[in-house]
Structure formats: C-alpha cells, structure tokens
Amino acid sequence: MKDKLEKTGHKKGYYMRRGFLRGLALGFALLTVAAIPIGISYKVSAAKIDEPKAAQHVEETKKQVEEESLPEASIEE
C-alpha cells in the first residue's frame, strides 16, 4: 500500500473514501434492483383491487348505451 501511496501521491483517506463511495453506490444499485419486483407486485395488486370497479363501470356503460339506443330504434319504425 505504501508503494501505491508514494506512486500516486494520494493519501490513505482518499482510498478509504473511494472504497466507501463504491460500496455505497453498490448498495444503492442493489436496493434499486430489489425494488423493481416490489413495484411490479404493487401495480398488480392495485389493478386487482380496481378490477371489480372497472367491471361494474363496464356494465353501467352497457346499460346506458342500451337505454339510449332503445328510443332511437322506436323512432325509426
């Protein structure tokens, strides 16, 4: 280590900070990669919760369309 310090002119603290920052960056990268499946599962569960509401909305829209189309059919006849 002493040869490296004399060759580059850096102090011991430089290499300690560099190692710490590399470790911090690696930890942040691992946490980011680990958060991806959590985010996906959250989106899926949110979609499952909203699914009954969406189905009910589709049924209501179908009823509205049927109600609106009935008077038009009687006018044409």
Backbone as a ProteinNet text record, in pm:
[ID]
protein_1_A
[PRIMARY]
MKDKLEKTGHKKGYYMRRGFLRGLALGFALLTVAAIPIGISYKVSAAKIDEPKAAQHVEETKKQVEEESLPEASIEE
[TERTIARY]
82.8	0	87.4	199.3	285.8	340.8	373.9	423.4	316.4	193.3	84.1	65.5	75.2	58.8	170	292.1	404.3	397.2	349.6	344.4	241.1	122.9	13.6	8.2	62.9	58	-70.4	-160.5	-284.6	-258	-341.8	-332	-422.1	-403.3	-481.4	-631.3	-667.8	-808.6	-876.6	-800.5	-856.2	-907	-826.5	-865.5	-977	-978.9	-1087.8	-1220.1	-1217.9	-1340.2	-1385.1	-1289.6	-1324.4	-1389.7	-1334.7	-1393.5	-1532.7	-1548.2	-1678.9	-1781.4	-1744.3	-1837.5	-1872.1	-1774.6	-1803.9	-1901.6	-1879.8	-1971.7	-2111	-2116.8	-2245.4	-2318.4	-2244.2	-2305	-2353.2	-2274.9	-2316	-2442	-2446.8	-2565.1	-2688.9	-2672.2	-2784.2	-2832.5	-2738.7	-2775.8	-2851.4	-2805.9	-2874.4	-3014.5	-3028.9	-3161.7	-3255.4	-3200.6	-3281.8	-3329.8	-3240.7	-3277.6	-3378.4	-3362.9	-3456.2	-3593.4	-3599.7	-3726.9	-3812.6	-3753.9	-3830.3	-3940.9	-3912.3	-4022.2	-4128.1	-4085.8	-4181.9	-4276.8	-4222.2	-4305.1	-4401.1	-4355	-4440.9	-4554.2	-4521.9	-4626.9	-4727.8	-4681.4	-4771.9	-4868.8	-4819.1	-4905.2	-5007.4	-4964.9	-5056.1	-5165.2	-5127.9	-5229.1	-5324.7	-5275	-5362.3	-5459.7	-5413.4	-5501.5	-5608.8	-5573.8	-5672.4	-5778.7	-5738.3	-5835.2	-5931.5	-5881.1	-5964	-6045.4	-6015.9	-6083.5	-6234.9	-6286.6	-6433	-6497.5	-6429.3	-6483.5	-6490.3	-6388.6	-6385.4	-6495.7	-6517.3	-6622.3	-6759.6	-6778.7	-6905.6	-6925	-6820.9	-6829.4	-6865.1	-6808.8	-6840.2	-6987.5	-7038.4	-7179.2	-7270.9	-7236.4	-7317.1	-7315.4	-7201.8	-7191.1	-7273.6	-7271.1	-7352.8	-7501.7	-7543.8	-7683.9	-7721.9	-7633.3	-7660.1	-7671.2	-7584.2	-7587.2	-7715.5	-7755.3	-7879.6	-8000.1	-8002.4	-8114.4	-8121	-8004.7	-8001.8	-8037.9	-8005.9	-8033.9	-8179.5	-8250.3	-8389.3	-8480.8	-8478.1	-8566.9	-8535.6	-8414.5	-8380.3	-8440	-8442	-8499	-8648.1	-8717.2	-8862.1	-8894.8	-8808.8	-8830.5	-8822.3	-8729.6	-8709.4	-8826.9	-8892.4	-9000.3	-9123.3
-118.3	0	124.9	118.9	235.2	273	172.2	200	272.3	227.8	289.6	434.8	461.6	597.6	689.1	638.1	718.5	740.1	640.5	649.2	751.3	749.2	835	968.1	974	1096.1	1112	1013.3	1019.1	977	1025.7	989.2	869.3	811.4	693.4	725.3	843.1	881.9	881.6	913.5	912.3	773.5	673.1	536.5	486.4	532.3	493.2	554.6	682.4	746.8	681.1	651.8	588.7	453	375.5	245.2	259.4	357.2	380.8	421.5	512.7	557.8	445.5	361.7	246.2	151.2	126.1	39.8	99.6	230.2	299.2	290.9	309.7	300.6	159.2	59.4	-79.9	-111.2	-65.4	-87.2	-20.8	101	171.6	97.8	46.9	-28.3	-155.6	-225.3	-347.9	-318	-210.4	-173.3	-135.6	-69.4	-31.6	-155.4	-250.2	-373.6	-453.7	-453.6	-526.7	-459.2	-329.5	-257.6	-281.9	-326.2	-347.9	-451.3	-572	-668.2	-618.9	-542.7	-489.5	-391.5	-306.5	-211.4	-280.3	-385.8	-459.1	-526.7	-591.4	-658.8	-557.6	-438.3	-334.3	-293	-275.8	-237.9	-347.6	-473.3	-585	-590.4	-574.7	-579.4	-460.8	-346	-230.3	-253	-318.8	-348.3	-449	-546	-644.7	-579.4	-481.2	-411.3	-329.8	-267.2	-183.7	-264.8	-393.2	-475.3	-481.6	-506.2	-508	-374.1	-265.4	-133.8	-114.2	-162.9	-148.7	-232.2	-354.2	-440.2	-377	-318.9	-253.8	-133.3	-59.8	56.2	12.6	-99.3	-150.6	-188.8	-254.7	-294.5	-171.4	-70.5	51.7	120.6	121.3	183.7	107.3	-25.9	-107.3	-76.4	-63.8	-33.6	103.2	200.7	334.1	332.6	258.9	251.2	183.3	77.7	8	99.8	173.6	263.7	375.4	424.5	531.3	480.4	357	304.1	259.7	230.2	187	295.2	418.6	519.8	546.5	537.3	558.4	450.7	327.8	219	238	289.9	309	425.7	521.9	634.3	587.3	501.7	454.7	368.2	299.4	208.6	281.7
0	0	0	70.8	79.2	-57.9	-139.9	-274	-356.6	-341.6	-416.2	-373.5	-245.2	-195.1	-246	-248	-295.9	-446.5	-520	-666.5	-713	-653.6	-700	-627	-507.6	-430.2	-350.6	-357.3	-280	-136.6	-48.5	92.5	120.1	239	277.3	279.9	323.7	330.6	194.9	90.3	-45.3	-81.1	-53.1	-87.3	2.8	127	216.9	169.6	131.9	80	-48.9	-136	-264.3	-241.8	-148.8	-116.7	-56.9	31.5	92.8	-12.5	-102.2	-205.8	-303.4	-334.5	-421.1	-354	-225.2	-150.5	-142	-121.4	-114.4	-248.8	-357.6	-491.1	-519.7	-479.1	-499.3	-418	-294.3	-211.1	-269.3	-319.1	-381	-506	-585.1	-706.3	-669.3	-567.1	-524.7	-472.3	-396.7	-346.8	-462	-561.2	-677.2	-752	-772.3	-842.3	-759.6	-628.1	-541.8	-538.1	-563.1	-557.3	-681	-789.3	-912.9	-893.7	-841.5	-821.7	-722.9	-623.9	-527.2	-596.5	-682	-755.7	-849.8	-915.1	-1007.9	-931.9	-819.3	-742.9	-687.2	-654.2	-605.9	-716.2	-837.8	-950.6	-978.9	-971.4	-997.6	-892.1	-765.8	-659.9	-670.4	-709.7	-727.3	-842.2	-947.4	-1060.1	-1020	-935.9	-890.6	-803.4	-724.5	-639.6	-725.5	-830.7	-917.1	-1018.1	-1032.4	-1133.5	-1113.4	-992.2	-975.7	-1009.7	-976.7	-1008.6	-1159.4	-1229.2	-1374.4	-1437.9	-1386.8	-1440.5	-1417.6	-1300.2	-1271.1	-1363.5	-1389.1	-1477.8	-1619.6	-1664.7	-1798.9	-1807	-1703.8	-1703.7	-1705.1	-1626.7	-1624.5	-1760.8	-1824.4	-1956.1	-2058.2	-2051.4	-2143.4	-2124.3	-1998.3	-1971	-2026.5	-2009.9	-2061.5	-2213.4	-2278	-2424.5	-2470.3	-2401.7	-2438.1	-2418	-2308.9	-2282.3	-2385.8	-2427.3	-2526.1	-2665.1	-2694	-2827.6	-2843	-2736.9	-2746.1	-2803.4	-2758.5	-2817.2	-2964.5	-3004.5	-3143.8	-3233.1	-3183.1	-3261.9	-3277.4	-3178.2	-3188.8	-3283.7	-3298.2	-3388.1	-3533.2	-3562.5	-3699	-3748.5	-3660.9	-3702	-3729.2
[MASK]
+++++++++++++++++++++++++++++++++++++++++++++++++++++++++++++++++++++++++++++

